[in-house]
Every structure is written in structure tokens, then in C-alpha cells.
Amino acid sequence: MVNTDFITIEVKKILTDILGLNERINSMEPDTILLGNIPELDSVAVVAILLAIERRFSIFIKDDEISAKTFETFGNLVNFISERYEKTKYYSHNSLV
């Protein structure tokens, strides 16, 4: 089982670093709207965030796995990462067996 608290904290760090949210990150809840609500979140920022997520969590995200819904809310983003991270851990573990 993935520790979503850990993922939430790390995603907040990534968003702060890339978007410069600073104090605004403290009010980020699962239902916080991202797309259309955070002016700094443009297409270039989305790419930077995805690259940072891939590096931080050692996951690979295919283009066809991403949609606007992924970045619709903070909770959607955390859930997406949790699911990808869990799959990566599963496949990594089973490839060693």
C-alpha cells in the first residue's frame, strides 16, 4: 500500500518549486482546483511537473496516461501518482522474483 501522506508532501514540494506557490501550498487540499485556478500552471509547467514527478518517484508516465482530469484537482494528481507508483513497485518487485 502506498503512503499517500508521503506522496502528498512530495507533490506539494514539487508544485512549490516549479510554480513558486510558497504559502499558497499550505491551503492545498484534495479538492483544490488546479487547472484554471493557478495561473502559473500552464503547459510548460505541466511538463516540468511531470518530469519532476518521474524523477522523484522513479516512475515513467506515458503521454496517453495523462489527461486534463489528472491536473483538475490536487487530489486527482496525488491519486494518479499513487496509482502509478504502486504499479511500478508491483512490477519492480515481481521482476525480481
C-alpha positions as CSV (number, residue, x, y, z in Angstrom):
1,M,0.0,0.0,0.0
2,V,1.3,3.4,-1.0
3,N,1.7,6.0,1.7
4,T,-0.4,8.9,0.3
5,D,0.8,11.3,3.0
6,F,4.4,10.9,1.7
7,I,3.2,11.4,-1.9
8,T,1.1,14.4,-0.9
9,I,4.1,16.1,0.9
10,E,6.4,15.4,-2.1
11,V,3.9,16.7,-4.6
12,K,3.5,19.9,-2.6
13,K,7.3,20.3,-2.7
14,I,7.3,19.8,-6.4
15,L,4.5,22.3,-7.0
16,T,6.1,24.8,-4.7
17,D,9.5,24.5,-6.5
18,I,8.1,24.7,-10.0
19,L,5.1,27.0,-9.6
20,G,6.5,29.1,-6.8
21,L,3.4,28.7,-4.7
22,N,5.1,29.3,-1.4
23,E,2.4,30.0,1.3
24,R,-0.5,29.1,-1.0
25,I,0.7,25.4,-0.9
26,N,-0.4,25.2,2.8
27,S,-4.1,25.6,1.8
28,M,-3.8,22.8,-0.8
29,E,-6.5,20.2,-0.1
30,P,-7.5,17.1,-2.2
31,D,-10.5,19.1,-3.7
32,T,-8.4,22.2,-4.5
33,I,-8.8,23.0,-8.2
34,L,-5.5,23.2,-10.1
35,L,-6.3,23.8,-13.8
36,G,-7.8,27.2,-14.3
37,N,-7.2,28.2,-10.7
38,I,-3.5,28.5,-10.6
39,P,-2.2,31.0,-13.2
40,E,1.3,29.6,-13.0
41,L,0.1,26.2,-14.1
42,D,0.5,26.3,-17.9
43,S,1.5,23.7,-20.4
44,V,5.2,24.3,-19.8
45,A,4.7,23.9,-16.0
46,V,2.7,20.7,-16.5
47,V,5.7,19.2,-18.4
48,A,8.1,20.3,-15.7
49,I,5.9,18.9,-13.0
50,L,5.6,15.6,-14.8
51,L,9.4,15.3,-15.3
52,A,9.9,16.1,-11.6
53,I,7.3,13.5,-10.6
54,E,9.0,10.9,-12.7
55,R,12.4,11.7,-11.2
56,R,11.2,11.9,-7.6
57,F,9.1,8.7,-7.6
58,S,11.1,6.7,-10.2
59,I,8.1,6.2,-12.4
60,F,7.5,6.5,-16.1
61,I,4.4,8.4,-17.3
62,K,3.3,7.8,-20.9
63,D,1.7,10.7,-22.8
64,D,-1.5,8.7,-23.3
65,E,-1.8,8.2,-19.5
66,I,-2.2,12.0,-18.9
67,S,-5.4,14.0,-19.3
68,A,-6.7,17.3,-18.1
69,K,-8.5,15.3,-15.4
70,T,-5.1,14.4,-13.9
71,F,-4.5,18.1,-13.1
72,E,-8.1,19.0,-12.4
73,T,-7.6,18.8,-8.7
74,F,-4.7,18.3,-6.3
75,G,-6.3,15.1,-5.1
76,N,-6.6,13.8,-8.7
77,L,-2.8,14.4,-9.2
78,V,-1.9,12.7,-5.9
79,N,-4.2,9.7,-6.8
80,F,-2.7,9.4,-10.2
81,I,0.9,9.4,-8.8
82,S,-0.1,6.9,-6.1
83,E,-1.6,4.5,-8.7
84,R,1.5,4.8,-11.0
85,Y,3.9,4.4,-8.0
86,E,2.0,1.3,-6.8
87,K,2.1,-0.3,-10.3
88,T,5.9,0.5,-10.6
89,K,6.6,-1.1,-7.2
90,Y,4.5,-4.2,-8.1
91,Y,6.3,-4.7,-11.4
92,S,9.7,-4.0,-9.9
93,H,9.1,-6.5,-7.2
94,N,7.8,-9.2,-9.5
95,S,10.6,-8.8,-12.0
96,L,13.0,-9.7,-9.2
97,V,11.2,-12.9,-8.3
